[in-house]
Amino acid sequence: MEWLTHISAWLIIYRVATDIAYMDGPFDAFAYLRGWVVQRFGSNHWMSHGVQCPICISFWLAIILAVVFMDWRMMAGAGFVTLAIRSMRE
């Protein structure tokens, strides 16, 4: 049952990371966030690239979950997202 919890968390990390990177979000919140970051820092800044990258976003989401739940296996969620995104690109 513990693995089901981790797999669920990894899928949540995947969904939230891809939503923030690619979707407009509720009330266009994600699109506004991406636009604000690009406008504030410029299009070549690492923050602008990071807010548009689901792999980067998943890393930070996984760290937050790992700290909140005191379970470093949550970091595997970032690895799951990396594998999923890279397998789709090929």
HTML snippet that shows the backbone in 3Dmol.js (N, CA, C, O; Angstrom):
<script src="https://3Dmol.org/build/3Dmol-min.js"></script>
<div id="view" style="width:600px;height:400px;position:relative"></div>
<script>
const pdb = `
ATOM      1  N   MET A   1       0.820  -1.202   0.000  1.00  0.00           N
ATOM      2  CA  MET A   1       0.000   0.000   0.000  1.00  0.00           C
ATOM      3  C   MET A   1       0.856   1.254   0.000  1.00  0.00           C
ATOM      4  O   MET A   1       0.450   2.288  -0.532  1.00  0.00           O
ATOM      5  N   GLU A   2       2.031   1.168   0.592  1.00  0.00           N
ATOM      6  CA  GLU A   2       2.918   2.329   0.628  1.00  0.00           C
ATOM      7  C   GLU A   2       3.356   2.727  -0.780  1.00  0.00           C
ATOM      8  O   GLU A   2       3.470   3.915  -1.080  1.00  0.00           O
ATOM      9  N   TRP A   3       3.602   1.735  -1.647  1.00  0.00           N
ATOM     10  CA  TRP A   3       4.010   2.041  -3.017  1.00  0.00           C
ATOM     11  C   TRP A   3       2.896   2.728  -3.789  1.00  0.00           C
ATOM     12  O   TRP A   3       3.162   3.556  -4.660  1.00  0.00           O
ATOM     13  N   LEU A   4       1.647   2.390  -3.476  1.00  0.00           N
ATOM     14  CA  LEU A   4       0.527   3.052  -4.128  1.00  0.00           C
ATOM     15  C   LEU A   4       0.524   4.539  -3.795  1.00  0.00           C
ATOM     16  O   LEU A   4       0.233   5.373  -4.653  1.00  0.00           O
ATOM     17  N   THR A   5       0.843   4.863  -2.568  1.00  0.00           N
ATOM     18  CA  THR A   5       0.947   6.262  -2.154  1.00  0.00           C
ATOM     19  C   THR A   5       2.039   6.976  -2.928  1.00  0.00           C
ATOM     20  O   THR A   5       1.840   8.101  -3.385  1.00  0.00           O
ATOM     21  N   HIS A   6       3.188   6.338  -3.080  1.00  0.00           N
ATOM     22  CA  HIS A   6       4.300   6.964  -3.807  1.00  0.00           C
ATOM     23  C   HIS A   6       3.984   7.114  -5.286  1.00  0.00           C
ATOM     24  O   HIS A   6       4.276   8.153  -5.877  1.00  0.00           O
ATOM     25  N   ILE A   7       3.402   6.108  -5.883  1.00  0.00           N
ATOM     26  CA  ILE A   7       3.043   6.207  -7.303  1.00  0.00           C
ATOM     27  C   ILE A   7       2.008   7.309  -7.505  1.00  0.00           C
ATOM     28  O   ILE A   7       2.078   8.052  -8.484  1.00  0.00           O
ATOM     29  N   SER A   8       1.064   7.419  -6.600  1.00  0.00           N
ATOM     30  CA  SER A   8       0.072   8.499  -6.679  1.00  0.00           C
ATOM     31  C   SER A   8       0.744   9.858  -6.585  1.00  0.00           C
ATOM     32  O   SER A   8       0.407  10.772  -7.337  1.00  0.00           O
ATOM     33  N   ALA A   9       1.688   9.997  -5.669  1.00  0.00           N
ATOM     34  CA  ALA A   9       2.412  11.262  -5.522  1.00  0.00           C
ATOM     35  C   ALA A   9       3.214  11.576  -6.781  1.00  0.00           C
ATOM     36  O   ALA A   9       3.269  12.730  -7.206  1.00  0.00           O
ATOM     37  N   TRP A  10       3.833  10.566  -7.379  1.00  0.00           N
ATOM     38  CA  TRP A  10       4.614  10.787  -8.604  1.00  0.00           C
ATOM     39  C   TRP A  10       3.720  11.239  -9.745  1.00  0.00           C
ATOM     40  O   TRP A  10       4.100  12.110 -10.528  1.00  0.00           O
ATOM     41  N   LEU A  11       2.528  10.649  -9.846  1.00  0.00           N
ATOM     42  CA  LEU A  11       1.592  11.063 -10.892  1.00  0.00           C
ATOM     43  C   LEU A  11       1.081  12.481 -10.650  1.00  0.00           C
ATOM     44  O   LEU A  11       0.857  13.236 -11.595  1.00  0.00           O
ATOM     45  N   ILE A  12       0.902  12.833  -9.395  1.00  0.00           N
ATOM     46  CA  ILE A  12       0.493  14.199  -9.067  1.00  0.00           C
ATOM     47  C   ILE A  12       1.602  15.177  -9.452  1.00  0.00           C
ATOM     48  O   ILE A  12       1.324  16.232 -10.022  1.00  0.00           O
ATOM     49  N   ILE A  13       2.843  14.841  -9.149  1.00  0.00           N
ATOM     50  CA  ILE A  13       3.974  15.688  -9.532  1.00  0.00           C
ATOM     51  C   ILE A  13       4.003  15.865 -11.050  1.00  0.00           C
ATOM     52  O   ILE A  13       4.200  16.972 -11.550  1.00  0.00           O
ATOM     53  N   TYR A  14       3.803  14.761 -11.776  1.00  0.00           N
ATOM     54  CA  TYR A  14       3.790  14.827 -13.242  1.00  0.00           C
ATOM     55  C   TYR A  14       2.694  15.769 -13.730  1.00  0.00           C
ATOM     56  O   TYR A  14       2.935  16.645 -14.561  1.00  0.00           O
ATOM     57  N   ARG A  15       1.495  15.577 -13.204  1.00  0.00           N
ATOM     58  CA  ARG A  15       0.362  16.377 -13.665  1.00  0.00           C
ATOM     59  C   ARG A  15       0.549  17.863 -13.360  1.00  0.00           C
ATOM     60  O   ARG A  15       0.335  18.703 -14.234  1.00  0.00           O
ATOM     61  N   VAL A  16       0.939  18.189 -12.154  1.00  0.00           N
ATOM     62  CA  VAL A  16       1.099  19.593 -11.779  1.00  0.00           C
ATOM     63  C   VAL A  16       2.247  20.229 -12.575  1.00  0.00           C
ATOM     64  O   VAL A  16       2.119  21.362 -13.038  1.00  0.00           O
ATOM     65  N   ALA A  17       3.357  19.518 -12.738  1.00  0.00           N
ATOM     66  CA  ALA A  17       4.496  20.065 -13.475  1.00  0.00           C
ATOM     67  C   ALA A  17       4.147  20.326 -14.933  1.00  0.00           C
ATOM     68  O   ALA A  17       4.495  21.375 -15.474  1.00  0.00           O
ATOM     69  N   THR A  18       3.463  19.384 -15.575  1.00  0.00           N
ATOM     70  CA  THR A  18       3.101  19.605 -16.979  1.00  0.00           C
ATOM     71  C   THR A  18       2.017  20.670 -17.114  1.00  0.00           C
ATOM     72  O   THR A  18       2.013  21.421 -18.088  1.00  0.00           O
ATOM     73  N   ASP A  19       1.108  20.745 -16.161  1.00  0.00           N
ATOM     74  CA  ASP A  19       0.099  21.805 -16.203  1.00  0.00           C
ATOM     75  C   ASP A  19       0.737  23.180 -16.104  1.00  0.00           C
ATOM     76  O   ASP A  19       0.408  24.075 -16.883  1.00  0.00           O
ATOM     77  N   ILE A  20       1.646  23.357 -15.154  1.00  0.00           N
ATOM     78  CA  ILE A  20       2.298  24.660 -14.991  1.00  0.00           C
ATOM     79  C   ILE A  20       3.112  25.013 -16.232  1.00  0.00           C
ATOM     80  O   ILE A  20       3.106  26.167 -16.661  1.00  0.00           O
ATOM     81  N   ALA A  21       3.808  24.046 -16.813  1.00  0.00           N
ATOM     82  CA  ALA A  21       4.686  24.315 -17.952  1.00  0.00           C
ATOM     83  C   ALA A  21       3.931  24.525 -19.258  1.00  0.00           C
ATOM     84  O   ALA A  21       4.356  25.325 -20.091  1.00  0.00           O
ATOM     85  N   TYR A  22       2.812  23.814 -19.452  1.00  0.00           N
ATOM     86  CA  TYR A  22       2.180  23.811 -20.770  1.00  0.00           C
ATOM     87  C   TYR A  22       0.767  24.382 -20.837  1.00  0.00           C
ATOM     88  O   TYR A  22       0.364  24.879 -21.889  1.00  0.00           O
ATOM     89  N   MET A  23       0.015  24.325 -19.764  1.00  0.00           N
ATOM     90  CA  MET A  23      -1.406  24.684 -19.808  1.00  0.00           C
ATOM     91  C   MET A  23      -1.632  26.116 -19.325  1.00  0.00           C
ATOM     92  O   MET A  23      -0.762  26.726 -18.703  1.00  0.00           O
ATOM     93  N   ASP A  24      -2.818  26.632 -19.627  1.00  0.00           N
ATOM     94  CA  ASP A  24      -3.179  27.963 -19.154  1.00  0.00           C
ATOM     95  C   ASP A  24      -3.554  27.949 -17.677  1.00  0.00           C
ATOM     96  O   ASP A  24      -3.291  28.911 -16.955  1.00  0.00           O
ATOM     97  N   GLY A  25      -4.169  26.856 -17.232  1.00  0.00           N
ATOM     98  CA  GLY A  25      -4.548  26.738 -15.825  1.00  0.00           C
ATOM     99  C   GLY A  25      -5.871  27.397 -15.529  1.00  0.00           C
ATOM    100  O   GLY A  25      -6.458  28.050 -16.391  1.00  0.00           O
ATOM    101  N   PRO A  26      -6.340  27.227 -14.306  1.00  0.00           N
ATOM    102  CA  PRO A  26      -7.603  27.852 -13.923  1.00  0.00           C
ATOM    103  C   PRO A  26      -7.465  29.373 -13.916  1.00  0.00           C
ATOM    104  O   PRO A  26      -6.541  29.926 -13.320  1.00  0.00           O
ATOM    105  N   PHE A  27      -8.396  30.030 -14.585  1.00  0.00           N
ATOM    106  CA  PHE A  27      -8.376  31.489 -14.707  1.00  0.00           C
ATOM    107  C   PHE A  27      -7.071  31.991 -15.329  1.00  0.00           C
ATOM    108  O   PHE A  27      -6.632  33.108 -15.054  1.00  0.00           O
ATOM    109  N   ASP A  28      -6.457  31.155 -16.168  1.00  0.00           N
ATOM    110  CA  ASP A  28      -5.191  31.476 -16.856  1.00  0.00           C
ATOM    111  C   ASP A  28      -4.040  31.757 -15.885  1.00  0.00           C
ATOM    112  O   ASP A  28      -3.110  32.490 -16.220  1.00  0.00           O
ATOM    113  N   ALA A  29      -4.103  31.182 -14.697  1.00  0.00           N
ATOM    114  CA  ALA A  29      -3.099  31.455 -13.665  1.00  0.00           C
ATOM    115  C   ALA A  29      -1.701  30.999 -14.087  1.00  0.00           C
ATOM    116  O   ALA A  29      -0.725  31.710 -13.848  1.00  0.00           O
ATOM    117  N   PHE A  30      -1.593  29.826 -14.711  1.00  0.00           N
ATOM    118  CA  PHE A  30      -0.269  29.323 -15.107  1.00  0.00           C
ATOM    119  C   PHE A  30       0.297  30.135 -16.263  1.00  0.00           C
ATOM    120  O   PHE A  30       1.493  30.425 -16.299  1.00  0.00           O
ATOM    121  N   ALA A  31      -0.563  30.501 -17.206  1.00  0.00           N
ATOM    122  CA  ALA A  31      -0.116  31.339 -18.327  1.00  0.00           C
ATOM    123  C   ALA A  31       0.344  32.704 -17.813  1.00  0.00           C
ATOM    124  O   ALA A  31       1.355  33.234 -18.274  1.00  0.00           O
ATOM    125  N   TYR A  32      -0.390  33.265 -16.869  1.00  0.00           N
ATOM    126  CA  TYR A  32      -0.002  34.543 -16.277  1.00  0.00           C
ATOM    127  C   TYR A  32       1.339  34.413 -15.552  1.00  0.00           C
ATOM    128  O   TYR A  32       2.199  35.283 -15.687  1.00  0.00           O
ATOM    129  N   LEU A  33       1.523  33.345 -14.791  1.00  0.00           N
ATOM    130  CA  LEU A  33       2.780  33.124 -14.068  1.00  0.00           C
ATOM    131  C   LEU A  33       3.951  33.027 -15.030  1.00  0.00           C
ATOM    132  O   LEU A  33       4.976  33.677 -14.827  1.00  0.00           O
ATOM    133  N   ARG A  34       3.809  32.216 -16.083  1.00  0.00           N
ATOM    134  CA  ARG A  34       4.885  32.081 -17.065  1.00  0.00           C
ATOM    135  C   ARG A  34       5.179  33.424 -17.729  1.00  0.00           C
ATOM    136  O   ARG A  34       6.339  33.809 -17.878  1.00  0.00           O
ATOM    137  N   GLY A  35       4.124  34.134 -18.127  1.00  0.00           N
ATOM    138  CA  GLY A  35       4.305  35.444 -18.765  1.00  0.00           C
ATOM    139  C   GLY A  35       4.980  36.442 -17.845  1.00  0.00           C
ATOM    140  O   GLY A  35       5.852  37.199 -18.272  1.00  0.00           O
ATOM    141  N   TRP A  36       4.580  36.443 -16.584  1.00  0.00           N
ATOM    142  CA  TRP A  36       5.169  37.378 -15.620  1.00  0.00           C
ATOM    143  C   TRP A  36       6.655  37.093 -15.432  1.00  0.00           C
ATOM    144  O   TRP A  36       7.467  38.018 -15.410  1.00  0.00           O
ATOM    145  N   VAL A  37       7.016  35.819 -15.298  1.00  0.00           N
ATOM    146  CA  VAL A  37       8.421  35.456 -15.097  1.00  0.00           C
ATOM    147  C   VAL A  37       9.247  35.856 -16.309  1.00  0.00           C
ATOM    148  O   VAL A  37      10.329  36.424 -16.160  1.00  0.00           O
ATOM    149  N   VAL A  38       8.752  35.568 -17.506  1.00  0.00           N
ATOM    150  CA  VAL A  38       9.489  35.927 -18.725  1.00  0.00           C
ATOM    151  C   VAL A  38       9.622  37.441 -18.836  1.00  0.00           C
ATOM    152  O   VAL A  38      10.692  37.940 -19.182  1.00  0.00           O
ATOM    153  N   GLN A  39       8.557  38.174 -18.548  1.00  0.00           N
ATOM    154  CA  GLN A  39       8.609  39.632 -18.620  1.00  0.00           C
ATOM    155  C   GLN A  39       9.538  40.208 -17.552  1.00  0.00           C
ATOM    156  O   GLN A  39      10.278  41.155 -17.818  1.00  0.00           O
ATOM    157  N   ARG A  40       9.503  39.649 -16.366  1.00  0.00           N
ATOM    158  CA  ARG A  40      10.301  40.164 -15.242  1.00  0.00           C
ATOM    159  C   ARG A  40      11.784  39.883 -15.420  1.00  0.00           C
ATOM    160  O   ARG A  40      12.609  40.757 -15.155  1.00  0.00           O
ATOM    161  N   PHE A  41      12.144  38.680 -15.865  1.00  0.00           N
ATOM    162  CA  PHE A  41      13.541  38.276 -15.922  1.00  0.00           C
ATOM    163  C   PHE A  41      14.129  38.238 -17.327  1.00  0.00           C
ATOM    164  O   PHE A  41      15.348  38.163 -17.481  1.00  0.00           O
ATOM    165  N   GLY A  42      13.293  38.288 -18.344  1.00  0.00           N
ATOM    166  CA  GLY A  42      13.772  38.186 -19.714  1.00  0.00           C
ATOM    167  C   GLY A  42      13.708  36.747 -20.197  1.00  0.00           C
ATOM    168  O   GLY A  42      13.723  35.810 -19.398  1.00  0.00           O
ATOM    169  N   SER A  43      13.638  36.585 -21.497  1.00  0.00           N
ATOM    170  CA  SER A  43      13.400  35.250 -22.053  1.00  0.00           C
ATOM    171  C   SER A  43      14.608  34.321 -21.956  1.00  0.00           C
ATOM    172  O   SER A  43      14.451  33.105 -22.067  1.00  0.00           O
ATOM    173  N   ASN A  44      15.797  34.858 -21.754  1.00  0.00           N
ATOM    174  CA  ASN A  44      16.988  34.006 -21.674  1.00  0.00           C
ATOM    175  C   ASN A  44      17.431  33.704 -20.249  1.00  0.00           C
ATOM    176  O   ASN A  44      18.462  33.061 -20.051  1.00  0.00           O
ATOM    177  N   HIS A  45      16.688  34.146 -19.272  1.00  0.00           N
ATOM    178  CA  HIS A  45      17.039  33.917 -17.866  1.00  0.00           C
ATOM    179  C   HIS A  45      16.699  32.482 -17.476  1.00  0.00           C
ATOM    180  O   HIS A  45      15.773  31.890 -18.031  1.00  0.00           O
ATOM    181  N   TRP A  46      17.439  31.925 -16.531  1.00  0.00           N
ATOM    182  CA  TRP A  46      17.199  30.538 -16.112  1.00  0.00           C
ATOM    183  C   TRP A  46      15.817  30.358 -15.507  1.00  0.00           C
ATOM    184  O   TRP A  46      15.225  29.286 -15.633  1.00  0.00           O
ATOM    185  N   MET A  47      15.293  31.387 -14.853  1.00  0.00           N
ATOM    186  CA  MET A  47      13.944  31.284 -14.279  1.00  0.00           C
ATOM    187  C   MET A  47      12.895  31.172 -15.380  1.00  0.00           C
ATOM    188  O   MET A  47      11.922  30.430 -15.243  1.00  0.00           O
ATOM    189  N   SER A  48      13.093  31.905 -16.466  1.00  0.00           N
ATOM    190  CA  SER A  48      12.158  31.845 -17.593  1.00  0.00           C
ATOM    191  C   SER A  48      12.174  30.474 -18.244  1.00  0.00           C
ATOM    192  O   SER A  48      11.127  29.953 -18.627  1.00  0.00           O
ATOM    193  N   HIS A  49      13.350  29.893 -18.371  1.00  0.00           N
ATOM    194  CA  HIS A  49      13.440  28.548 -18.924  1.00  0.00           C
ATOM    195  C   HIS A  49      12.831  27.535 -17.947  1.00  0.00           C
ATOM    196  O   HIS A  49      12.137  26.608 -18.367  1.00  0.00           O
ATOM    197  N   GLY A  50      13.083  27.705 -16.674  1.00  0.00           N
ATOM    198  CA  GLY A  50      12.616  26.758 -15.665  1.00  0.00           C
ATOM    199  C   GLY A  50      11.112  26.717 -15.509  1.00  0.00           C
ATOM    200  O   GLY A  50      10.549  25.645 -15.286  1.00  0.00           O
ATOM    201  N   VAL A  51      10.451  27.845 -15.619  1.00  0.00           N
ATOM    202  CA  VAL A  51       9.002  27.884 -15.440  1.00  0.00           C
ATOM    203  C   VAL A  51       8.275  27.292 -16.651  1.00  0.00           C
ATOM    204  O   VAL A  51       7.070  27.050 -16.596  1.00  0.00           O
ATOM    205  N   GLN A  52       9.002  27.063 -17.731  1.00  0.00           N
ATOM    206  CA  GLN A  52       8.424  26.463 -18.930  1.00  0.00           C
ATOM    207  C   GLN A  52       8.881  25.020 -19.127  1.00  0.00           C
ATOM    208  O   GLN A  52       8.612  24.421 -20.168  1.00  0.00           O
ATOM    209  N   CYS A  53       9.567  24.462 -18.136  1.00  0.00           N
ATOM    210  CA  CYS A  53      10.145  23.123 -18.239  1.00  0.00           C
ATOM    211  C   CYS A  53       9.528  22.201 -17.176  1.00  0.00           C
ATOM    212  O   CYS A  53       9.759  22.404 -15.984  1.00  0.00           O
ATOM    213  N   PRO A  54       8.747  21.192 -17.591  1.00  0.00           N
ATOM    214  CA  PRO A  54       8.133  20.321 -16.594  1.00  0.00           C
ATOM    215  C   PRO A  54       9.148  19.507 -15.797  1.00  0.00           C
ATOM    216  O   PRO A  54       8.882  19.134 -14.655  1.00  0.00           O
ATOM    217  N   ILE A  55      10.301  19.232 -16.386  1.00  0.00           N
ATOM    218  CA  ILE A  55      11.339  18.498 -15.654  1.00  0.00           C
ATOM    219  C   ILE A  55      11.874  19.359 -14.516  1.00  0.00           C
ATOM    220  O   ILE A  55      12.069  18.873 -13.403  1.00  0.00           O
ATOM    221  N   CYS A  56      12.107  20.626 -14.795  1.00  0.00           N
ATOM    222  CA  CYS A  56      12.600  21.553 -13.754  1.00  0.00           C
ATOM    223  C   CYS A  56      11.551  21.754 -12.661  1.00  0.00           C
ATOM    224  O   CYS A  56      11.864  21.712 -11.471  1.00  0.00           O
ATOM    225  N   ILE A  57      10.319  21.970 -13.074  1.00  0.00           N
ATOM    226  CA  ILE A  57       9.239  22.183 -12.108  1.00  0.00           C
ATOM    227  C   ILE A  57       9.051  20.951 -11.235  1.00  0.00           C
ATOM    228  O   ILE A  57       8.830  21.071 -10.030  1.00  0.00           O
ATOM    229  N   SER A  58       9.136  19.761 -11.837  1.00  0.00           N
ATOM    230  CA  SER A  58       8.941  18.529 -11.060  1.00  0.00           C
ATOM    231  C   SER A  58      10.014  18.364  -9.994  1.00  0.00           C
ATOM    232  O   SER A  58       9.743  17.830  -8.918  1.00  0.00           O
ATOM    233  N   PHE A  59      11.223  18.814 -10.283  1.00  0.00           N
ATOM    234  CA  PHE A  59      12.299  18.742  -9.287  1.00  0.00           C
ATOM    235  C   PHE A  59      11.923  19.529  -8.038  1.00  0.00           C
ATOM    236  O   PHE A  59      12.057  19.028  -6.922  1.00  0.00           O
ATOM    237  N   TRP A  60      11.454  20.760  -8.224  1.00  0.00           N
ATOM    238  CA  TRP A  60      11.108  21.596  -7.074  1.00  0.00           C
ATOM    239  C   TRP A  60       9.863  21.091  -6.360  1.00  0.00           C
ATOM    240  O   TRP A  60       9.787  21.154  -5.133  1.00  0.00           O
ATOM    241  N   LEU A  61       8.896  20.597  -7.103  1.00  0.00           N
ATOM    242  CA  LEU A  61       7.708  20.016  -6.456  1.00  0.00           C
ATOM    243  C   LEU A  61       8.079  18.792  -5.624  1.00  0.00           C
ATOM    244  O   LEU A  61       7.574  18.608  -4.517  1.00  0.00           O
ATOM    245  N   ALA A  62       8.961  17.959  -6.166  1.00  0.00           N
ATOM    246  CA  ALA A  62       9.381  16.752  -5.437  1.00  0.00           C
ATOM    247  C   ALA A  62      10.137  17.117  -4.164  1.00  0.00           C
ATOM    248  O   ALA A  62       9.967  16.462  -3.135  1.00  0.00           O
ATOM    249  N   ILE A  63      10.963  18.145  -4.221  1.00  0.00           N
ATOM    250  CA  ILE A  63      11.679  18.582  -3.013  1.00  0.00           C
ATOM    251  C   ILE A  63      10.689  19.055  -1.952  1.00  0.00           C
ATOM    252  O   ILE A  63      10.833  18.735  -0.772  1.00  0.00           O
ATOM    253  N   ILE A  64       9.690  19.810  -2.376  1.00  0.00           N
ATOM    254  CA  ILE A  64       8.685  20.298  -1.419  1.00  0.00           C
ATOM    255  C   ILE A  64       7.966  19.124  -0.768  1.00  0.00           C
ATOM    256  O   ILE A  64       7.803  19.096   0.452  1.00  0.00           O
ATOM    257  N   LEU A  65       7.533  18.153  -1.576  1.00  0.00           N
ATOM    258  CA  LEU A  65       6.857  16.980  -1.004  1.00  0.00           C
ATOM    259  C   LEU A  65       7.779  16.173  -0.097  1.00  0.00           C
ATOM    260  O   LEU A  65       7.351  15.675   0.944  1.00  0.00           O
ATOM    261  N   ALA A  66       9.041  16.045  -0.491  1.00  0.00           N
ATOM    262  CA  ALA A  66       9.996  15.293   0.334  1.00  0.00           C
ATOM    263  C   ALA A  66      10.180  15.945   1.700  1.00  0.00           C
ATOM    264  O   ALA A  66      10.262  15.258   2.718  1.00  0.00           O
ATOM    265  N   VAL A  67      10.245  17.268   1.717  1.00  0.00           N
ATOM    266  CA  VAL A  67      10.421  17.976   2.996  1.00  0.00           C
ATOM    267  C   VAL A  67       9.145  17.910   3.826  1.00  0.00           C
ATOM    268  O   VAL A  67       9.199  17.661   5.030  1.00  0.00           O
ATOM    269  N   VAL A  68       8.007  18.130   3.192  1.00  0.00           N
ATOM    270  CA  VAL A  68       6.734  18.124   3.920  1.00  0.00           C
ATOM    271  C   VAL A  68       6.458  16.756   4.540  1.00  0.00           C
ATOM    272  O   VAL A  68       6.066  16.660   5.703  1.00  0.00           O
ATOM    273  N   PHE A  69       6.668  15.698   3.751  1.00  0.00           N
ATOM    274  CA  PHE A  69       6.366  14.357   4.236  1.00  0.00           C
ATOM    275  C   PHE A  69       7.576  13.649   4.860  1.00  0.00           C
ATOM    276  O   PHE A  69       7.470  12.511   5.316  1.00  0.00           O
ATOM    277  N   MET A  70       8.717  14.333   4.873  1.00  0.00           N
ATOM    278  CA  MET A  70       9.951  13.760   5.429  1.00  0.00           C
ATOM    279  C   MET A  70      10.236  12.382   4.824  1.00  0.00           C
ATOM    280  O   MET A  70      10.597  11.439   5.526  1.00  0.00           O
ATOM    281  N   ASP A  71      10.065  12.295   3.521  1.00  0.00           N
ATOM    282  CA  ASP A  71      10.269  11.035   2.799  1.00  0.00           C
ATOM    283  C   ASP A  71      10.988  11.357   1.489  1.00  0.00           C
ATOM    284  O   ASP A  71      10.379  11.847   0.538  1.00  0.00           O
ATOM    285  N   TRP A  72      12.273  11.078   1.456  1.00  0.00           N
ATOM    286  CA  TRP A  72      13.090  11.442   0.298  1.00  0.00           C
ATOM    287  C   TRP A  72      12.797  10.590  -0.917  1.00  0.00           C
ATOM    288  O   TRP A  72      13.289  10.886  -2.006  1.00  0.00           O
ATOM    289  N   ARG A  73      11.999   9.528  -0.759  1.00  0.00           N
ATOM    290  CA  ARG A  73      11.588   8.738  -1.923  1.00  0.00           C
ATOM    291  C   ARG A  73      10.663   9.522  -2.839  1.00  0.00           C
ATOM    292  O   ARG A  73      10.441   9.129  -3.984  1.00  0.00           O
ATOM    293  N   MET A  74      10.124  10.626  -2.344  1.00  0.00           N
ATOM    294  CA  MET A  74       9.310  11.492  -3.197  1.00  0.00           C
ATOM    295  C   MET A  74      10.133  12.068  -4.345  1.00  0.00           C
ATOM    296  O   MET A  74       9.587  12.426  -5.389  1.00  0.00           O
ATOM    297  N   MET A  75      11.437  12.156  -4.152  1.00  0.00           N
ATOM    298  CA  MET A  75      12.306  12.671  -5.215  1.00  0.00           C
ATOM    299  C   MET A  75      12.273  11.777  -6.447  1.00  0.00           C
ATOM    300  O   MET A  75      12.611  12.223  -7.543  1.00  0.00           O
ATOM    301  N   ALA A  76      11.874  10.538  -6.282  1.00  0.00           N
ATOM    302  CA  ALA A  76      11.730   9.658  -7.439  1.00  0.00           C
ATOM    303  C   ALA A  76      10.657  10.180  -8.386  1.00  0.00           C
ATOM    304  O   ALA A  76      10.650   9.835  -9.568  1.00  0.00           O
ATOM    305  N   GLY A  77       9.766  10.997  -7.882  1.00  0.00           N
ATOM    306  CA  GLY A  77       8.750  11.612  -8.735  1.00  0.00           C
ATOM    307  C   GLY A  77       9.356  12.480  -9.809  1.00  0.00           C
ATOM    308  O   GLY A  77       8.867  12.506 -10.939  1.00  0.00           O
ATOM    309  N   ALA A  78      10.416  13.194  -9.472  1.00  0.00           N
ATOM    310  CA  ALA A  78      11.113  14.015 -10.469  1.00  0.00           C
ATOM    311  C   ALA A  78      11.763  13.123 -11.522  1.00  0.00           C
ATOM    312  O   ALA A  78      11.771  13.459 -12.706  1.00  0.00           O
ATOM    313  N   GLY A  79      12.305  11.994 -11.092  1.00  0.00           N
ATOM    314  CA  GLY A  79      12.865  11.037 -12.046  1.00  0.00           C
ATOM    315  C   GLY A  79      11.799  10.448 -12.950  1.00  0.00           C
ATOM    316  O   GLY A  79      12.026  10.253 -14.144  1.00  0.00           O
ATOM    317  N   PHE A  80      10.631  10.164 -12.380  1.00  0.00           N
ATOM    318  CA  PHE A  80       9.509   9.660 -13.167  1.00  0.00           C
ATOM    319  C   PHE A  80       9.116  10.661 -14.250  1.00  0.00           C
ATOM    320  O   PHE A  80       8.901  10.281 -15.401  1.00  0.00           O
ATOM    321  N   VAL A  81       9.022  11.932 -13.886  1.00  0.00           N
ATOM    322  CA  VAL A  81       8.658  12.969 -14.856  1.00  0.00           C
ATOM    323  C   VAL A  81       9.723  13.077 -15.945  1.00  0.00           C
ATOM    324  O   VAL A  81       9.394  13.205 -17.124  1.00  0.00           O
ATOM    325  N   THR A  82      10.982  13.028 -15.558  1.00  0.00           N
ATOM    326  CA  THR A  82      12.064  13.102 -16.540  1.00  0.00           C
ATOM    327  C   THR A  82      11.963  11.956 -17.538  1.00  0.00           C
ATOM    328  O   THR A  82      12.071  12.172 -18.745  1.00  0.00           O
ATOM    329  N   LEU A  83      11.759  10.757 -17.050  1.00  0.00           N
ATOM    330  CA  LEU A  83      11.614   9.608 -17.956  1.00  0.00           C
ATOM    331  C   LEU A  83      10.399   9.762 -18.865  1.00  0.00           C
ATOM    332  O   LEU A  83      10.477   9.486 -20.063  1.00  0.00           O
ATOM    333  N   ALA A  84       9.290  10.195 -18.306  1.00  0.00           N
ATOM    334  CA  ALA A  84       8.062  10.337 -19.095  1.00  0.00           C
ATOM    335  C   ALA A  84       8.211  11.405 -20.170  1.00  0.00           C
ATOM    336  O   ALA A  84       7.841  11.176 -21.321  1.00  0.00           O
ATOM    337  N   ILE A  85       8.745  12.562 -19.812  1.00  0.00           N
ATOM    338  CA  ILE A  85       8.877  13.673 -20.766  1.00  0.00           C
ATOM    339  C   ILE A  85       9.888  13.306 -21.851  1.00  0.00           C
ATOM    340  O   ILE A  85       9.629  13.526 -23.035  1.00  0.00           O
ATOM    341  N   ARG A  86      11.012  12.763 -21.470  1.00  0.00           N
ATOM    342  CA  ARG A  86      12.030  12.422 -22.473  1.00  0.00           C
ATOM    343  C   ARG A  86      11.581  11.292 -23.379  1.00  0.00           C
ATOM    344  O   ARG A  86      11.954  11.269 -24.552  1.00  0.00           O
ATOM    345  N   SER A  87      10.794  10.357 -22.877  1.00  0.00           N
ATOM    346  CA  SER A  87      10.314   9.278 -23.744  1.00  0.00           C
ATOM    347  C   SER A  87       9.294   9.804 -24.744  1.00  0.00           C
ATOM    348  O   SER A  87       9.172   9.256 -25.840  1.00  0.00           O
ATOM    349  N   MET A  88       8.562  10.850 -24.393  1.00  0.00           N
ATOM    350  CA  MET A  88       7.597  11.461 -25.325  1.00  0.00           C
ATOM    351  C   MET A  88       8.296  12.262 -26.409  1.00  0.00           C
ATOM    352  O   MET A  88       7.785  12.372 -27.524  1.00  0.00           O
ATOM    353  N   ARG A  89       9.451  12.818 -26.098  1.00  0.00           N
ATOM    354  CA  ARG A  89      10.178  13.649 -27.063  1.00  0.00           C
ATOM    355  C   ARG A  89      10.862  12.807 -28.142  1.00  0.00           C
ATOM    356  O   ARG A  89      11.153  13.311 -29.227  1.00  0.00           O
ATOM    357  N   GLU A  90      11.115  11.551 -27.856  1.00  0.00           N
ATOM    358  CA  GLU A  90      11.826  10.712 -28.827  1.00  0.00           C
ATOM    359  C   GLU A  90      10.907  10.124 -29.850  1.00  0.00           C
ATOM    360  O   GLU A  90      11.354   9.395 -30.735  1.00  0.00           O
TER     361      GLU A  90
END
`;
const viewer = $3Dmol.createViewer("view");
viewer.addModel(pdb, "pdb");
viewer.setStyle({}, {cartoon: {color: "spectrum"}});
viewer.zoomTo();
viewer.render();
</script>
